[in-house]
Amino acid sequence: MHTVTENTQRFSSSPATVESFTSEFVRQLRYEQGVDLGFASSDDLYQALARTVRRYMIDNWLDTLSTQTAKGAKAVAYLSAEYLMGPQLPNALLATGLAEVARDSLAALGLDLDEIGATEVEPGLGNGGLGRLAACFIDSLATMDIPAVGYGIRYEYGIFRQTFVDGRQAEQPDPWLSKGSPWEFAHPDMAVEVGFHGHTERYTDAAGVERTRWVRGDCVLAVPYNYMVPGYGTKNVNTLRLWSAKATNAFDLQIFNAGDYEAAVRAQTVAENISKVIYPEDSTPQGKELRLKQQYFFVAASLADFINQTLPQGFDLTKIHERVTFQLNDTHPVIAIPELMRILVDERGIDWATAWDVTRKTFNYTCHTLLPEALEVWSVELLGRLLPRHLEIIFQINEEFLAEVRKAYPGDELRARRMSIIQEQPERAVRMAFLASIGSSKINGVAELHSQLLRDKVLNDFSELWPSKFTNVTNGVTPRRFLALSNPGLANLITEAIGEGWVKDLERLRELEPFAEDASFRSEFRAVKAANKERFVELIAQRDGIELPADAMYDVMVKRLHEYKRQMLKLLHVVTLYDRVLRGELRASDITPRVVTFGAKAAPGYKMAKEIIALINAVAKVVNHAPELQGRLQIAFPANYNVTLAEKLIPAADLSEQISLAGKEASGTGNMKFALNGALTIGTLDGANVEIYDLVGDEHFFLFGLTEPQVADVVDAGYKPGAYYEGNRSLKGAIDLIASGAFSNGDRNAFEFVLSDLLGKDRFLVLADYQAYVDAQDKVEVAYADQEAWSRSAILNVARTGFFSSDRSIQDYLDRIWHAKPQPVR
């Protein structure tokens, strides 16, 4: 557990010495854990250490809350279904500047900081890029002194723990909370009651106005758990507030005494299911209802919390947009729009027109996809049964909106149907992305190309109606975790070259450019990369029992397993190299030693993704032991890829695989992390790859593949993947080798599901881009052979990608959308 040297103790709430830290650690161990040092388990030591570090943040946290409340400044409330936080201890040590004090204190007690830190279980609060981005954003908001709170769900079991059984993905619960979390503060006294089901009824209020109220059928409690989010280089400590579901009446003693013990706690079970796992499998009606319950549960609790706990008593809610902006991180929190309308109209008696004007000024929407199937829809039947009042509000919003459309485009009824929040086929359903677009002040994409495609294709009708609503904020990653913490060797090398301060001003990495021409700096840079590979090799051996060489090229593809991300294309390249060697077209000795590393989870109900995982593992089993390859080509696919593993793998990578079909990836953030850590990218012009390519230059990026307009042309012309297969000897050889049973113990049908789809549909044009990709990989082989030139390119990648700091992303949000101001704690 290392860190850069700047920031030491400068921003902890009170000065810490080795003696004071040791005293607090022993006190925590004795009085909180109830053990003496000599009898403490590794978990006891970790819990005591975490609480000791937490102790040095609490004063700043409480001061931040009081400062922001007193000033009444505009705040950002970030609504996200995911926060993929990663381990908390190293980040807290970095933010407080306590790393060296903690290390020396523990050493004086005969303990090792790194060994204790390694026992931390990272929070299971996210799935992938969306959650990692949210975690980066709340880090930057705190670092930039912006009043902000992150709202989400405290998932008891997270997404799932991935294991492989006979090469196939198997899902297990991720009990990350089984030993408790020392970083959270439960506040059951601040619980919010959230309702479901029931019916609506009309009534006349005391002033003679006819109104509607929702008579809820059942309720659960949303209990808040607060996590501190420390800023770097500041006293500001913001809050992440996560909601856990509890029953209002968890236990029925009469039923229990009657002997029906399961029924006695049934209400508790039903309520707690809401916050059990992230993204419950939704192929069943019950799964769909649980997902919608989750979404309403956390936004209803969050809106009630901000209105009742943060705003001063008696605050005029017609001015709520002046005090907060609610950022909708994708469509998961969009039900918050009719919820705020319900609060304003039904509970506060504000007239509809005023309430709708306020609501549209209060929300902003980030769209994270280009895939139509990823734009959430909820059936009218389900939404009406679970949230009857919200469906009524949505219908009224839609009625008024369609009137606006018809006025703007008279006679164009087809456009009105296209833009309606309610889709009619194949079933009546609510289109949440449309509701978000109508009910938000601003809509942003997350990379220049993505935002353009949102305007031109995905939400084209809306951008024509409201062009000024649309803007772009390219994603970013926090340099604290993904450079300073994960790559201390490189961080220290950068500091030695350009001085301190770059961790909060990442554009200063530009000052590294002259060092790319310095042979001694290139040598030091290679030494850092070699040490990072050694570190990863050691970890993967301990963690997964995978033995890897440290002196190979590390070719890495880590991301959610989805067909559009095209893990199949990477795998076909590996099979092609193997096939060439088997055919005698290529000598194994001519292959640069290469470790191809995959990391990916497939959604439990996504059959194709799970079959691709099985195929990757089957190919690995053969290739890794093939005598013909002389050990020069290996596949590593560690199970359960997470932030902890990413922090070791990304700094070790030489080649970053960003090979999605152009026009399908919204942005990506892994591509940014790899470039910042000195990996060269092989990629298509998709998502933020476009901006990386523009910044680093063609000479330092391995570009291949169809562009987005070319993809459209190929599809429109009637794409026939079989023609590519028949017309390309290498491609045919690779696919035929898989079909022959060479990777499945002779079973020719083992991967028929994957291959028949690839040859018959190939929805994401893997075969169309195959030859361009293989040609680009041949260029990689040649380039990597010249280590001086490769190091120069890698250093320039680091130097030219400071733009991708999440601090810059947040500044763009502030300038273009939020208009909140810093409120530093003095």
Secondary structure, 3 states (H helix, E strand, C coil): CCCCCCCCCCCCCCCCCHHHHHHHHHHHHHHHCCCCHHHCCHHHHHHHHHHHHHHHHHHHHHHHHHHHHHHCCCEEEEECCCCCCCCHHHHHHHHHCCHHHHHHHHHHCCCCHHHHHCCCCCCCCCCCHHHHHHHHHHHHHHHCCCCEEEEEECCCCCCCEEEEECCEEEEECCCCCCCCCCCEEECHHHCEEEEECCEEEEEECCCCCEEEEEECCEEEEEEEEEEEEECCCCCCEEEEEEEEEEECCCCCHHHHHCCCHHHHCHHHHHHHHHHCCCCCCCCCHHHHHHHHHHHHHHHHHHHHHHHHHHCCCCCCHHHHHHCEEEEEECCCCCCHHHHHHHHHHHHCCCCHHHHHHHHHHHEEEECCCCCHHHCCEEEHHHHHHHCHHHHHHHHHHHHHHHHHHHHHCCCCHHHHHHHCCEECCCCCEEEHHHHHHHHCCCEEECCHHHHHHHHHHHCHHHHHHCHHHEEECCCCECHHHHHHHCCHHHHHHHHHHHCCCCCCCHHHHHHHHHHHHCHHHHHHHHHHHHHHHHHHHHHHHHHHCCCCCCCCEEEEEECCCCHHHCHHHHHHHHHHHHHHHHHCCCCHHHCCCEEEEEECCCCCCCHHHHHHHHHHHHHHHHHCCCHHHCCCEEEECCCCCCHHHHHHHHHHCCEEEECCCCCCCCCCCHHHHHHHCCCEEEECCCCCHHHHHHHHCHHHEEECCCCHHHHHHHHHCCCCHHHHHHHCHHHHHHHHHHHCCCCCCCCCCCCHHHHHHHHHCCCCCHHHHHHHHHHHHHHHHHHHHCHHHHHHHHHHHHHHCHHHEHHHHHHHHHHHHHCCCCCCCC
